[in-house]
């Protein structure tokens, strides 16, 4: 066959036997491939001036519609391929059209466009029934749509899914929100009697989720402009987050509104943050450890090792810092300064995460050598237990509120829930996130574990022992 299409952006076979079927559209907008049941035919249709983004047959097979980057929608006879009309006359939308979807009765068409609108068309009358204006932001561009029974849905560039209301085009019935980029970190907090999950992603967005219903939204205002690396909730009910935009932000979890006053600008890029009582925050940056007091920098040190992660003892007097050299160093908070305690805890490999139990009795440390070690604080940080099981680098861990169990997540896509008193007793969650490894863990209660991943999803697990 001498003709070759290098790219096909739109295809949907019509399945009525013995009738011509559109197979695909040339991105240049000039050619369609269809079959008459015996052979494949190339037909030149030069109505569109730019890329054809979508081709859809009506459910009854009598017509098919094409949508293009030129803002046009053309209707064709489903059997002969002859053009019937152009919806809207000279232009259906002011921007490129990315998707169309027929109504179940084949009389109406839903379209989604880069002009930030979706429209319902009466195909027989060639008229607009409804126009849904989704906003004015670039992220409000409409990239997809679906007409399924009585439901009309559109997808925004932001990744949000909009349930359109034919009776009130100005406001969607419902908007399903979430992350469109990989999620890096988690935090949990109870607010107004409800438990909420906070997730930070690679693009700087922070979403909050109702742990019972799954409903979620993002904070109002302008927040981080780059990857959110770590988050924690302080005693004042503020979400403390550090980002690759070289800032630490304090966000009130009652208002859920970014504040220009709650931003601390750093000279170097932060990697991890931990909070303690008394308004203290410890930030681990590239080559530096910074102590903040009441949202102000009061002390910093440039250690002779590369710090990676940090945890503050619940009592507030001790800070544990894990390094890429496989060692954990302890520091004391003395007023507005950090003082080294000159005590080293040896891990099995480069430290990737560490956390104190909620009662402060134990410090758990995980590393790139697939091992979790637990140290007893009361016994001078002596080694209590060592836990083996992961098949790849461990990246995160979190203690259960019962202080007897903790969870770890690794690049082997596994999550283990360990029992402190018996290292051989464990709960194994295999392929917790099938598309990518677990990036963060948090506990809502003693039997509910939350995990997230670079697959941009958040999951809740019920753990039974």
N, C-alpha and C positions, 0 to 999 in steps of 0.2 A: 504494500500500500504506500504510494508516494507521499501521501499527506501525513504530517506529524504534528500533533498538538503538544507543545512542551509543558503547558500548564492548563489545568482545568479548575476553575474557581467555583463552578456551579454544576451540579448534576442531580437529577432525580428521575429515574425511569418511570414511565407510565406503564401500568401493568395489564391493561385490557388487551386480551389476546387478539391478534390480527389487526391491530390499529397502530398507526405510526407512533413511535415513542421517542421523545427527546432524551438523549443520553448525556449531553454536556455542551458547554458553551466555551468558545475560544475567548481567552481574556482580552484579545484585541477588539472583540465585539462584532466581528464580521461573519463568523461561521458557527453553525450548530451541527452537531452530529445527531442523526436520528435513524431509526430502523423501521422498516415496513414489515418486519417479521421474517423476511427472507435474506435481506442484505442490509449493510450499513450504508447510509447515504449522507453525504456532506452537502449541506444547503447553505448558500451564502445569504445571510440576512444582514444588511448594512444599515439597519435603522438606528442602532446605538452608536454614539460617537466615542464612547470610552469603554472601559472594562465592564463586562457583564458579571455581576456579583452573585446573582441568584436566578434560577429557573425553577418554576413550580407549576405542576399540572393541577388543575382543579380536581376535587375528589370524584366528580362524575366523568372526568376524562374529556369533556367537550372543549375545554380551553386550557391554554397554558399562558403563564405570565413571565415576563423577563424584567429584571431590575438591574440598573447599571449605575456606574460612578458618574454618569452624566445627568443624574437626577430624573431620569425617565423610567416609566413603567409602560411596557407594551403588552397588549393582550392579543393572542393569536388563536386561530381555530385549531383545536386539538387534533383534528383528523387531517386537515389539508396543510396546516402550517401557515395559512394566509393571515396577514395582520388584520385584526378587527378594529382596534382603536389604541390611542395613547391616553392613558389616564391623566386627567388634569390638563389636557391640551398640550401646551408647549413644554410644561415641566410639572412633574408630580411633587417634587421636593426641591428646596433651594440648595441642598447638598447631595452628595453621593448617597445612593440607596444600597444598603448592605444586606437586607433580608426582606422577604415577603412571605405571607402565609394565607392560604385560603380559608374561608369559613366552611364549616362542615356541609352546608347546603350549596356551596359553589357559587353563591351570589355576591359575596363580599370578599374583600382582600385587605389584609393588614400589612402595612409597610413600616420599615424602620430606617431612619436616615441619619447621616452625619450632621444634619441641620438641627439636631437635638429634639426632633419630633418623631412621633409615630402617628400614622393616619389609618382610618378605616375608610375604604372606598366601596361605593355601590357600583359594581362593575357594569351592570346593565344600563344604569342611568349615567355612568361616567361622571360621578359626583362624589365629593367628600362628605362623609357622614359625621366623622369626628376627627378632631386634631388634638393629640395629646402632647403638650409642650412640657418636656421633662426637666428643663432648667436652662441656665445660661453658661455653665461651666464647660470647659472642654471635655471633662469626664462624663458629661451628660449626653454625649453623642450616643445614638442608638445603633447598636451593631447586630442585633438579632431580634427575632420575634416568633411567636407561636400562637396559633388559634386552635385550641384543643377543647372541643365541646363548648361549654359556656365560658371557658377561661381564655383571656387574652393576656399574653405576657410579652414583655420586651426586655432586652438586656442592654444595659448602659456600658460605656467604655470603662467605667469604674468597676465593673463586675457585678453591680447590683441588678437584681431581677425584679421587675416592676409588674405587679398585677394591675392591669388597666381597668378603669371603671367607665363603661359606656355612658352611664348616667351622670357622671361627673368627671369630664376629661381633664379638669384642672388639678386633680389629686388622685394618685393611685390608691387602689383599695389596700394594698400592702406592698412593702418594699423589703425584699430579702437582701440583707447586706452581709458582707464578710470580707475576707482578705483575698486579693488577687495575686499577691506575692508570697514568698515563703515566710513562715512565721518563725521567729527566732527565740521568743521567750514568753513566759507565762507568769501571772501572779493571781492570787485569789484574795477575796475580801468580802466580809459581810457588811451590807449597807441597808439600813431600814428593814432589818429582819430577813433579807434575802441574801443568798450567796451569789456573788458575781465573779466571773472569770475575765481577766484582762490579758489580751494578747497583743504582742508587738511584732511588726513584720519588717521585711527587708526594705520596703519603700517608706518607712517612717510612720506608718499608720498604727494607731492603737485602737483596738475595738474592745468594747465591754459586752459580755454575754450574760443573760439571765440563765443560771445553771439549771433551772427547772424547765423553762420553755424553749431555750435556745434563741430567743429573740435577742438581737444585738444592734448596736449602733456605734458610731465613732464619736470622739470628743469634738466639741465645737471649737472653732477658731483654728489658728495656724499653729501646728505643732512641730514635731521633728521633720527634718528634711532629708534624712538618710536613715539607714538601718537602725532599728531599736535593738540594742544588744542585750540589755538586762533590765529587769524591773523588780521593785520591792515596794511594799506598803509600810509606811512608818506609823508610829504611835499616834500621830495627829490625823490619821485617815487620809494621807496624801499618797498618790502613786509617784514614786521616785523612779525615773527612767533615765538611762544613759544611752547615748546614740553616737553613731559615727559622724554626726554633724558637729562633734566636739562640744556637746552640751549635756548638762544634767537638768532635767525638768521636774518640778514639783507640781502635781496636778490634784486639785481638790476633788475627791471622789463623790462628794455630794453634788457639787456644781457640774462636774465633768466638762469643764471649760478651760482650755489652755489660757494661762495668764502670762502676760509679758513680764510680770514681776517675779514669777517662779522659775526663772531660767538662770543657770550658772554656766557661764562660758569658760571653757577650759583651754589651756594652751596646747594640750596634746589629746590624742584620741582615746576616749574611755572604752574599756572592754567589759567591765563588771562593776556592779554597785551593790552595796549592802547597807542596811540601816540598823541603828541601835537606839536605845532609849536616850532621852535627854537632848533630842534634836541632832544627833550625830549621824553623819553619812560618810562611808568610806568608799572611795572610787579607785579602782585599779585601772591605770592607763598604760599606754605603751611606754615602758621604761620608767614609770612613776606611780607613786601611791599618794593619794590626796585625801586629807581629812577636812570635812565640811562640818560646820557648827551653825545651826539655824540658817541654812542655805547660803552660808558664806565660807569661802576658803580660809582656813586658819593654819594649815600645816601641809607640807609636802616633803617627800623624800624621793631620792633617785637611787634605788638599790643597785647592787652589783649583780643582780640576776633579773630575769624577765618575769615580772608578776603576771599572772593569768586570771586568777579568780580570788574572791574575797568573801568572808563570812564574819559576822559580828556575833559574839556570844550573847544570848538573851539577857544576861545580867548587865551587859554594856561595857564591861571592863577589859575584855580581850578581843583582839582581832586576829583572825587566821588568814594568811595569804598563801595561796598555792602558786608555785612557779613552774616554768617549763623545764627546770632542771630536776624535777621529781622530788622537790622538797616543799614542806609546809613550814612557814615561819610564823611565830607568834609575836604580837605587839600588844602593848598596854596603852589604853587611852588615858592620858594624864592631862586633864584640862583641855587645852587647845593644841595638844601635841601627841604624837605617837612615839612610843619608846620600845625598842626591840627588847624582847625577853631573852634573847640569845639561846633560844631552844629550837631545834630542828626536828621535824617529824619526817621520816623517810617513807615516801611512797614507792610503788614498784616501777613507776614511769612518770612522764610529764603529767602534771596535775591538770585535769580538765574541769573539775567541779568539786566543791566541798560544801558541807552544811552542818550546822549544829542541830541536835535534837531540840524539840521545843522546851524541854525541861533543862536544857543546857548540860546534861550529863555526858553526852557523847558528841564526838566530831567524826563525821563520815567523809572520806576522801576517795574520789575515783580518779582513774588515770588512763592514759593512752595504751597501757599494757593490759587492759581488759580486767582490771582488779579493783575491788572496793575494799578499803581498809577502814575499820572503826577504832577510834582511840577513846579511852576513858579519861574524861576531864579530871574527875576526883582523884584519880591515881597518877596525876602528873602527866597526863596524855600518853599513858602507856598503851601499847597495842592490845586491843581486846579480841577482835576477830578479823579474819580475812575472808572475803567472799569471791568465789570464782564461778563463772558460768557464761559470761559473754564471749562471743567469738570474734569481736572486733572492738575498736576503741569505744570506751564509755564516754558519753558527752554530758550527761546530766544526772542529778539525783535529788531526791526530796524526801523528807521525813514525814511519816504519818503522825497525826496528832496524838496517837497512843504511845509514841516514843519507843515502841517495841518493833515497829516495822518501818522500812524505808524502801523506796523504789529507785531503780536506775534504768536509764535508757541509753542504748548504744547504736553505733553505726551498723550493727548487724540487724537493725530493724526490730530488735527485741526489747521488751520491758520485763524486768524481774522485780518482784516484790519480795524482799528478804525479811527473815525473822531474826532479830538480833540475838536471841538466846539459843538459836539453833540454825547455823549457816546452811545446813542441808535441807531445811524446810523452806520452800520458796514457791511463789506463784509465777508461772512463766507465760507471758503474753507474746506469742510468736507473730511476726508480721503485723505489729501494732499499727503501723502505717505502711501500706504496701508500696507506695510510690517513692517513699524517702525515709530516711532514718528519723527517729524521735529527736527533737531539738530541745524540748523542755518538759518538765513535770511539775505538778502541784497537787495537793490534796485538799478536797473540799471538806471531807470528814474522814473518820477512821476507815470507812469502807468505800469511799468514792475517790477515784484517782482521775486526774485530768492530764491528757497528753496532747502535745502538738508536734508539728513536723514541718519540714520544708514543702510538704504537699499542700500547705495553706489550709489545713483542716484542724479542728479542735475536737477531741473525743473525750467522752466521759466513760469510765469503767467502774463497774461494781465489783469490789474485791471481797471474796469470802475466804476464810482460813479454815 
